[in-house]
């Protein structure tokens, strides 16, 4: 037997796989974290890619907005914000002229407790921090994207700032290609209609993981960030342990693309053959905080599993399904074609997750190991469930065949498997 440990919430679970059935584990090509993350971030701020430094950019009287990720992302924002504040202060900008905006997109507002965890008490005592509300009545219109016609309305504090700074982490994203960079404008601080219009392009064949060229969602996000007048970005690339590998600062596009090169080196993982069964963990907390977030692990696993095979999704989901629209669409629409029609007619954020899940279920069976009540998992989301890891594996062998071959993916949300041969 081979024992493979997979992240599950803030702990790990073990799956025992018969040695003859085990094809291996598809894992990121890990790079170690830097010994001093804050020093690496300060280095990036001193050596920006394609732009002036922040201190050369700002004047003492400037109002500055800094966008940070909300609680659904693993970004260690506290490491980035303090060096930014220190540089702004050194250039004469007072703390009262700086606002931090949690880029919530369509997610709920960040709680005080979460804000403390994301930024730390010292930062929250120094500067004002607000959560973006995509339905706010005071959103500011900054223009329409030329290529895709998205009307871009933005958070008023951000839109009216003299200097606009984005922070975030660059990683793989299953329809924007990559996270980070321009995503900290659209969807992070954009109005609901702009987000809907942008995300409705998920039906496009190029809207997929690790693709920027020709990806309409990515192109539209870049154009929205340019309309917003972003002055400076600070992004990091982290490993699966959440450690900072490298920081990238400077120009909106150039710094971002430098970061994507490192992401590709770490997270595009070649593998030899597809498996009948793929056991995937999104990567533990917060990647498996709910089914809505944890689905991204399935997206990666789909590239490694044979048609008609089984994906075992190991995701704690302490917050349940995580999105009401996702839930409603799973009840309302009985097949994939109906969902596609609705996306074209009236895209609602959250509905895209129903589209992806239904699409996945046409190819494979999915067994969920989680704390989610069985009723929701089976009746609403059409998943099979198992109480324990090894029960799930036995069930998978029963569905496919006793001699089925198994791959594991401990960090599914961060891994892009790429088949070496064209076997399917």
N, C-alpha and C positions, 0 to 999 in steps of 0.2 A: 504493500500500500504506500501511496505517496500522500503526505499531509500538506495541504496548502492552506495558509492562513490568509483570510480576506478581511479588509477593514469593514466594520459594521458599526455605524454611529461612532461613539467615542471608544469603542473596543474592537475586538476581532473575533471572527468565528473560523472554525477549521472545517475543511471538506476533505474526506478521505477517498482517494481515487485509486482503483486497482492499477498497479504499475503498468500493466500491458495496455491499459486503455488510455493512458495519459500521454498527450502529444506535447505538453509543455505549457509554459505560462507566458502570455504576451504582456510584457511590462515595459514601462518607459525606460529609455537608455539614460538612466539617472546620472545627473551631474551633481557633485556635492554643493551644498550651500556655501556661500562665502563665509570666512571666519567672522567678519564684522559687517552685518547687513547695513547698519547706519552709515558706516564709512563708505561702502559701495554706492549707496544712494547719494551721499555727498559728492563722491567722485563723478557720478553721472550728472549732477547739477553743475559741477565745475566744468565738465567737458560735454556740453550739449551737442547733439547731432543736428547740423543744418540750421542753427539759430543762435542768437545772442544768449548770454546767461540771463537768469531772472533779474539779477541785480542791475544789469545793463538795460533791462527792459522797463522796469517800474520807476515811477516817481513817487516821492513821499505822499502826495495828495491822492494817489490812485485808490480806487475801490477795487478790491481783488476778490474773485470767486474761485474757490478750489472745489472741484467735484471729486467725491470719494465713493467707493462702492458701498452698497448696502449689505445687510447681513447674509444674503444668499450667496455671496462670493467668498472665496477663501483668502482674499487679499489682505495682507497685514498693513492696513492703511496707517496705523499708528507709527510705523517705521518711516513712512514717507512724509507725513504731514509736518512733524517737528522740524526736519531739515528745511522744508519749504518755508515754514513760518520764520525760522531763524534767518534765512537768506532775505526774505522780505523785510524783516525788522532791520537787518544790517543795511538795507538800501533806504531806510527811513520810513517804511510803511508801518503805521501803528496797528496793533492788534484789532482795534475797534473798526478799522477799515477793511478787515478780512472776514469773509463768510465762507464757512465750509458747507457744501450742499451734499447730502446723501442722495446719490443718483438712483432713486428707487424705480425709475421707469413706471411700470404699472403695478409694482409691488406695493405692499402696505408700508406705512411710515415706520421708521426706526424708533424703537422704544428708548427711553433714557438708559436703561440697563444695557441694551445693545450698543448704544452710542459710546458708553463708557468702555465697553469691551473692544469696540472698533478703533477708538481714538485715544483712550486713556483720559484720566481725570485732569491732568495738567493742561492738555490741549483744550478740553471742554471748558475749563476755567478761563482760558486765555481768549478764545474767539467764539463768535456766535456759530452755532451749527443748526441747520434746518433740513427737514426731509422734503424732497421734491414731491409735489402732488400733480399728477398728469391731468387732473380735471380742474385745476385751479382756475379761478375766473380772471386772473391777471396775467395770463400767459402772453408773451410778446411775439408777434409775427416777424420773422427775419427774412422771409422769402420762400421761393418755391424751387425745388431741385429741377434742373433743366431736363435731365435725361428721363427721370421717372415721375416727375410731377407731384412730389410730396410737398404739401404746404407745411413749412416748419414753424411751429409755435414752440417757444422755449420758456423755461422758468424765468420769471422776471428778474430775480436777483442776479442770475447768471447773465441774462441778456444785457442787463444795464451796467454790468461791471466794466471797469476800464481795462482790466487784465483778467483773462480767463485761462485757468490752469486745469488740466485733466490729470487724474491719477488712476491707476488701475493695474491689473495684471494681464499680460498677454498669454493666452492659451488657446487651445482649439475650441471652436464653437460650431455646432452642428448645422446651422444654416447661414450664419454670418461669416463662416470660414474660420475666423479667429475672434476671440474676445479682446478687450483692451482698446487703446487708442480712441478712435472716432465713436466707439460704442458708449463712451461716457457723455456724449451729447444726445445721440439718437440710438437707443431709447432712454438713456439715463435721466436726462433733464428735459425731455421733449413732451409735448402734449399728446393726449391719447390718440387723436385722429392721425397724427403724423406717424406714431408707432404702428397703428393698425395698417396704414397705407404701405409702410415699409415692409412689415412682416407678412403682408398678404402675398409677397413675391416668393414665399417658400415653395410654391409649386414649380418654380423654375429649376431646370436640371442642374444648373451651376450653383444653386444655393445649398451648399453642403460643406461638410467638415474639411478644413484645410485648404479651401479654394477661395482665392481673392480675385484672380483674373476672371473677368466675365461674370462675377457673382453680383447680381443686381442689388441684393440687400447690402452688401459691402460698399458697392459704388455709391449707393444712395446715402448711406451713413457718412461716408467721406465728404460728400457734397454738402450734407446738412451741417457737418462740423466746420466746413469752410464758410458757409453762410453765417454760422454763429460767430465766426471770427476768433477761433481758438488761438491763443498766443503761445502756449507752451504745454507739453505733456511730460509727465514722469510716470513711466510704466516699469514694472518688474516682470521677470520670468521666475516662477518658483518651481521647485521640484515637488514630488508627490508627498514629501514630508512637510511641505509648506515653507521650506527654507528658500531664501533669496539666492538665486544663482547668478543673476546679473541685472543691473538696472539700466534703463535707456531713457534719456531725457532730450528735450529739444523740440524740433519741428514736428507738427501733427502727423505727417505721413512718413518722413524719413526715419524718425526715431522708432515709430511703430513697425515699419518694415524690417529694420535691423532686429527688432525683437522677434518677429515671426520666423526669421532665419534660425534663431536659437531654438524656438519652439519646435520647428521641423526636425532639427537634429535630435532633440530629446524625445519627442512624442510620436513621430511617424515610425512605426515599428514593423519591419518586414517579417513575414512568417511563411512557413513552407506549405502547409496544407490546411484546408478548412476542416472543422470538427463537426461531429453530429450534435455535440452538446458543448455549449460555452457557459461557464460559470463566471458571472461578472459582478463585481462590486463597483459602484460609482466612485468609491474612494473614501468612504466613511464620512463623518460629519465635516462640513455642512452639505457636502454633495448629495447625501442621502436624507436630508432633513424632511423631504416629502417626495411623493411619487412624481410630481411635476419636475423637480430637479433631478431625481434619480433616473428618469427616463434616458438622460443623455448617455448613461452607461449602456443601455440597450442599443443605442445608435451605433456605438463602437463595436459591440458584440455582433451586430448584424453583418459586419464585414468579415467576420471570422467563422460564421456558422453556415452549414449547408442548408439549402432550402428544404423545408420539412423537418428540420432539426429542432432542438430545444435550447432556449436561453434560460438559465437560472439567474434571476436577479436578486442579489443579496443586499437589501437596502432597508435600514431600520424604519424610516418614514415616521418619526415620532409626531410630526404635524399632519399625518394622514395624506390625503391626495394633494393638498396644497393650492388648489385653484378651482374656484366654483365653475368657471366657464368650461374648463377641461371636463369636469364632472357632468355638467349639464349636456354638453355635446355628446358625451359617451352614451347618455340615456336617449337623447333626441334623435341621433342619426344612426341608422341601422347598418349602413355600409359605407365604404370608402368613397364611392362616386358621389353620394349625397354630401359628404363632408367637403369634397373638392368643389362641388357646385356652390356650397355656402361660403367657402373661402373666397371664391371669385365674386360672389354676390354681395356678401356682407361679412368681411373678416372681423372676428372678435378675438382679441388676444387671449390665449388659453385654448382656443379652438385648434390652434396649430398642433398642440400636444395630442389632441384626440386624433388628428390626421396622421401624425407619425406613429402613434400606437396602433391604430387600425391597419396602417400600411405594414407595420412589423408583423402583426398577427396574421396577415395573409401569407407570410413567408414561414413563420415559425410558431411554436407554442412557447409561452412564457410562464415560468413558475416563479412566483414571488415568495421570498423568505423575508418576513418583516413583522412589525408589531401592529400593522394595519388590520382592522377587523376583516375577517374572511368575506363577510357579506359584500363589503365595498369592492374588495379586490376581485371577487368572482362575478358578482351580479352586474356591477357597474363597469369595471375595467376589463372584464373578460379574461382575467388571468387565472391560472391555476395557483393554488397556494400549498405551502408545506410549512409545518411547524418548525422543523429543524433542517439544517443543511443537508445531512445525509439522507433524510427522508426525501428531500427534493431530488437528490441525485438518483436514488433508487427509482423514483417516479419517472425521471427522465430516461433511464435505461429501459424502463417498462414501455414508455411511449415509442422510443426509437428502436433499440435492439440491445440485447445484453452485451454484444461486442462493440457497442458504439464507442467512438473515440472522443476524448474530452480535452478541451483547452480551458485555461483559466485566465481571467483578466482582473487583477486586483485593483486597478485604477482606471476603470472604464471611461469615466468622464474626461480623462486626460490622455487617452491613448487612441491613436489612429492606426489600426492594423492595415498593412498593405501586403496583399498576397504576391509572393515572388513569381508564381506561375499563373497561367490563365486556365485554371482547372475547371472553372464553371462558366 
